[in-house]
Amino acid sequence: MSARFPDFRLGKVLATSFTGTLSERRGDTVERIPTPNRLVDWLAVSGLAVESCTAAQLERAWELRESIHAAATAAASRAPLPASAVQVINDCSTQGRAAAALTPEGNREWRLGPASSVEDALGVIAADAISIVAGERDGKLALCASPTCQAAFFDTSQSRTRRWCDMNTCGNRQKKARFNAHKHENPGSAK
């Protein structure tokens, strides 16, 4: 992977990790998969390795990513799901070919064949999005409390009260901003 691109922000949920490839959606956006080869890299580190990606496949991946983000945001806000987003997610889900496999630990993992394409990997991501938006998994969709991020994430914490998509980025930024604001309000308290 090339050092000239920002790091991937990988989480435990495939669909929301995929939407995290575009971050700071309400600030200075950061695109983490700007090229076809970068999408190949992201798919590989996500367990969905494919040989290559075309510009058209990258465009389709971006369309799926934004559709998942729109549907997850609506679900987290308890708003109606956008029909166009649902259509893209469903289309990608039905166009992919992947096999579900049971791991020795009793978990499901998706397997792509040696000749698998980007569409097959996108089908897996779409199926994962369907399972979380439909409420089939233990957890809940939430929106990051960072005013510049507002990413949809899947909260599996015991209390289901997580506030940040990622504590190491958005959470730490917000804590630092609060600390600095407090320090400026009370200059003598920082000693």
N, C-alpha and C positions, 0 to 999 in steps of 0.2 A: 504494500500500500504506500502511496506517495505521501511524503511529509508535507507537501504543499497544500493539502486539503485538511480541513478541521477533522478532529477525531470523531469517530462514530460514538453515539450515546446509546449503548445497548442496554436494554432492560430485560426483564424476564418474560415479557409478553410481546410476541412477534409483531402483531398488528400495530400496537402503540409505539414500539421501537421503530417501526417503519415510518410512522408519521413523524417521529423525532428526527428523521433525516432532513427535515426543514425545521429549524428552530428559531426562536425569537420572532415569531410570526407577527407580533405587534410592535416590534422594535426594528433594529437593523438585522434583517433576516440572514440566516446562515444556512446555505445550501450545502449539504454534506454528500450529495450524490449528483454533482453537476455534469458528469460525463458517463457514457455507457460503461467504460471500464470501472469507474467508481461504483456503479450499481453492481457489477460483477463482484467486486470486492465485498460490498455490504452483504450480498446474498451468500457469499462463501463464509463470512464470519457468523452468519445467522443459520448456518447448516443447510443452505439451499444452493449449493454450488452449481453453476452453469458455466459452459465454455465461453460464451460470448454474448454480446448485447449490441443491438443496433440502436441508432438514434430514435427510430420509431418505437422500439420496445422501451427505451428510456422515457419517452413521452407518455406511453401507456402506464408505466410505473408511476410517474408523477401524477397522472390522472387518478389512478387507484389510491395513491397516498392521500391526495386531497379529498377524495370521496370518503375514505375511512375517517379522515380528520373531521369532515363535516358531519358524518353520521355519529361518530363518537361524541363530538361536541353537543349535538342535538340530544343524544341519549343522556349525557351527563347533566344537561340542563332540563331534562324532561320535556323537551320540545319535539314536535313531529320530525321524523327523519326526512331529509330532503329526498324526493323521489329520484332525482338524477343521480345522487350519490348511491342510493340503494341499487339502481340499475347497473352502475359501473361495478360495484362490488359483486353483485350477482353474476354479471357477465364474466368477470375475471374468475370467479369461483368455478363456474361451469366449464370454462375453456381450459383450465389447467388439468394436468394428469400427474397425480402423485399418489403414493400409497401410504396409508397409515400403518405404522409398525409399533408393536409393543416392546418396550425396553425391558431388560431384566429387573429393573426397579419398579415396574408396573406403570410406567408412564407411556403416553402416546408420543411418537415422533413421526415426522413426515419424511418420506424418502423419495428422492427423485432418481430416475434412471440415468444411465450414463449418457443418453442422448437427450436429456431434458433441456427445455428451453426456458427463457425468461418467463413466458406465459405460464409454464408449469409452476415455477416458483411464485409468481403472482397469484396463482390459484390457491396455493397454500396460505399466503398472507391474507387473501380475501376470506378464506374459510375460517381463519383465526379471528378476523374482524367480525364475521357473522356470529361466532360463538360468544364473543364478549358483548357485542351490541345487543344480542338476543337475551343476554342474561343467563347463559348456560354455564358460566364458570363462577367459581366462588370468589367474589370480589365485586367492586363497583367502579364504574367509570366516573372520573372526576376531572376537573380542570385545574391546571397549575395556578396558584395564587399570585405568581409573578405577573405584574401588569404588562411586561413586554413579551412574555412567553405565552401564557394561557393555553399550553398544550393539553390535549386530552391524554390522560394516563389511566391505567387500571390499578386501582388501589386494592391490594390484598392484605393490608395491615390488619391486625386483629380488630382494632376499633373502627376501621374504615374512615379515618379522619385525617389521612395524609393530606398535606397542603401543597407539596411541591412535586413536579414531575421527576425531579432529580435533586436530592439534597446537596450533592456535591457541586451543582452549578446554581440552579435557581434559588434553592434554599440558602446556600451560603451567601449569595449576592444580596438577598433580602436581609439576612441577619447583619451583614456588614453595613448595609445602608442604614438600618435601624440604629446600629451602634454608632456610626458616624453622625447621624442626626442627633442622637442623644448627647454625644460628646460636644457638638456645636451648641446645643441648648444649655448644657451645664459644663462649661470649660474646666471647672475645678474638679469634677468627679472622675476624670480620666486618669488621675494620678494614683 
